[in-house]
Amino acid sequence: MDSPVEHRTLAVDGVRSPVLVAGAAGPDIGEAVVFVHGNNAGAKWDRLLMPVAGIARVIAPEMPGFGAADKPAQWPYTVAAYAAHLDALLDQLGVERAHLVAHDFGGPWALAWAADHLDSVASMTLINAPVVINHFAAKLWRTPVLAEALSRIGNPAVLRRVLAMRDPGLPADALESIAQHMFARGTPDAVVKLYRSTGPNALAPYADRLTEFTGDVLVVWGADDRYVPYAQTDEYRRIFRSCEVQPVPGTGHWPWLEQPDTVAGHVTEFLRRQLGRSR
């Protein structure tokens, strides 16, 4: 990536988020591709973000509770709170038209924001972003006492082994990063609060408003995801008028980490068609 990479720290009501900004702005300086991570920030965007930065301005914040962002004990950790935090970050960065790229819980956060800002959404790319969040790990995080105990006695080595069994295609560096981030100070508590504040039907409060979106949506899905099954893509086809679904066979929950060239190809081809379109 030839364009410079800038690392900023922005605060929303005193809660700080590191934000990566890269790529060249197009004719519309308020247009940007916005990457929204999920649980957790250890699944680095680099393998996807760098190719996209070759064609557009890109923004990738770390959200409260994850990565190097603040993890205040009293923060709400609800989908609505994350949507509001994202809104304030985009406002500070001068983003008027957002091409959303969201993974995992970043899907509900980004879509909750989109539901209230449809005129500001240029396009959406959803990568293994759940409609229903009721997999085994979600049930664990919602279980009183058990979740608190595991968050304190768990460790990266055990999580690495679990991830390797469930996503055998993940590279070693990705396994290490995800495992280390999950047990960073403050993150387990944030994860417990997030899952408990979010019912299984994460998109239910926003689905009706999202049906009004007339832009294009790309859904990229690791077809062997053992957390969020491929069948959930049917709901996106129902919600959105123009929805393209690209399965990535042989990959799990983090397809861009397993097959970066394939996923980057799908995403950059889609975004090339979207960038600079008139409102």
N, C-alpha and C positions, 0 to 999 in steps of 0.2 A: 504494500500500500504506500504510494508516494506521498499522499497528503499527510500533513502533520496530525499527530494524535495529541489531544489536549485533555488533561485530567483536571476537573473542577470539583469543588465541594459546594453544594447548595444546601440551604436550610429552609425548612418549612415549619413554621411555629417552633423553631428551635431544634428540630430533628434533622440531622445532617445526612445527606446522601452524596456519596461520590458519584460523579457523572463523567463518563467518557464521551468526548465529542471528537468526531473525525470526519474525513471526507470533504469534498468540495460542495458548497452550496450551488444550486442551479439558479436559473433566472428568478425563481420565486424563493427569496431568502428565508421565508417563513415555512418552507416545506422541508420536512426531514423524515427519515426512517427511524422509528423509535423502537428499540429493543426492550422488551419487558420480561425479565427472568421470572422464574417461579421459585419453587422450593427444590433446590436452593441455588444461591449465587455461585456455588462452586462449579456448576456446569457452564464453563466459560463460553462466551459468544464468539471468541476470536475467529474460529474456523469458518464462521458464517458472516460475521460482521466485517471482516477485512475485505472479502470480495464485494460486498454491498457498498463499502466505503469508496470503492473505485468508481461508482456511478452516482453517488448521492451523499448528502450530509447525513451522518448517522449519530444517534444519541443513545447511550446505554447507561441508565442509572442503576445503582444498587439500592434496593428498597429497604425500608426500616425492618430491622430484625435479621438482616442477611448481609453477608460479606462484610465490608468495612463501614456500612451504614450504622447509624446509632440504633440502639436496641432498648429504648426506655421501657421500664417495667409497666408504666401506666399508659402506654400508647394502646389504642383500641385493637389493632391487629384484625380488623374486619375488612371485607372486600370493599365496602364503601370508604373506609379510611385510606386504603391503598389507592383507590381511584382519585380521591381528593388530593393525596400527596402527589400522585402523578400529574394531576391537573396543575398544581402549583409549580412543579418543576418545569413543565412545558411552557407555562406562562413566563417564568423567569428566563427561559432560553429563547423566547420569541417564536415558538413554534405555533403556526397558525393552521397548517395542514399536515397531519400526521399519517404516515404509512406505518401502521402498527405491526410489529412482529413479536408475537408473544408465545411463551412456552409454559406448560404446566399451569400452576396457579396464576402466572402472569396473564393467562387467558381471561379468567374471570375479572382480574383487576383492570386489564385493558378494556375489556368489553363493557364493564360497568361504567368506565369513563366514556367510552364511545356512545353508550346509550343516551348519555346526557349532552353529547357534543357531536351529534351526527354530521353537522355541517362542517366540522373541523377534521373529519376522518376522510382521508384520501383513498386508503385501501387497508385491508387487513390480511395478515398472514398468521395463521394459527398452527402451531407445531405441537402435536400431542397435548393440546390444551383441553382439559376436561369439561364436559357438560355436566356429568354426574361424578361426584367425588366420594366414592364409597368403597375404595379398594382396601386391602387388608391393612396397609399402613395407616390409612385415614381412620379406620376403626380403632386401631391401636392408640393413635394420638388423641382420640376422643374418649378413651376409657379412663375414668378417674383412677387415681393412685398408680395404676400400671404405667401410664404414660410418664408421670412424674418420676417414677422409679427408673424406668428405662433411660430417660433423658439424663439421669445422673450417673448411672452405672454403665451406660453404653460407651463405646469407644470407637475411634476410626477404624481400627484393625478389624473388628467384628463387622462393621458396616461395609467395609471393602469386600469382605467375603460374601456377604448377602447380596450386594450389588453385582458382584461378578457372577453369581449363580443366576440372578434374574435378568441381567443384561450382559451376557458373555461377550458381546462384541465391543464393549467399552474399552478404550485404550487405558493402559496403566496410569498415565498421568491424569486422565479424567476421573478414574476411580479414586485416586488419591485426593484430588482437589475436592470432589463432592463429599467424600468422607470427612476430610478435615473441616470443611465449611459447616457441615451439619453439627459438629460438636464445638464450634467456636463459642466463646462465652456469650451467653444471652440468646443464642439462636434456638436451642431446644425449647426454651420457655416461649419464645415467639411462635414457634411451630405449633406447640400445644394450643396456644390461644387462638391462632389462625384457624386450625381445624375445628376447634370447638365453637368458634363464632360462625362457621360456615356449614350449613346443612348439606346433605348429600346432593341436592339439586341446586348447584351453585349458580346457574344462570337463570333460574326461574324468575327472579325479580326483574330481569332485564330483557327477557326473550321477546316480549311483545314489542317493545320499543326498537329492538334491533331488527325486527322484520321490516322496518321502515327504511333501513339503509339500502341505497340504490347502487352503491359502488361495488367493486369487485372484491371477492374474498378468495384467498388461496388457503387450503387446508393441507398441510404436509404431515404425514402420520407414519411413525415407525410401526409397521404392520404387526410386529410381534410384541407390542407393548403389553406387559403383564400387570400394569397398574391401571391404565386407561385404554380399554379395548378399542380396536378399529371401528367397531359397530357404532361408536359414538359420533362418527363422522356423519351418519345419517341425520342426526339432529341439526347439524350445521346446514346440510342441504335443505332441510325444512325451513330453517330460520331465514337464510339469506337467498335473495333472488338470483344472484350471480355467484355461484360457489363452485370452484374447481378443486377437486380432491386428488392429491397425489400420494398414493401409498409408497412407502419405501420398504420393500420386502427385505427380510433378514435383519431388521433393526428393531430396537426396543424403544424405550421412553425418550432417549436422547439421540434421535437419528442423525443430527448434524455432527455429532461427535463420532459416530460409527462410520458414516459414509459422507464425509464433508463435501466432497466434490459433487455428489448426486444432489444433496439438499441445496447446496449453494447454486447449482444449476437451475433447479426449480424456482428458487426464490429470486435470483437475479433476473431470470427471464421474465418472471411475473412483474417485478418492480420496474424493469425497463419499459414495459407497456403502460405503467401507471404514472411514472414520473413526468411532471410538467403538464399533465392533462388540465384542461380548463375546469373550473369549478362547476 
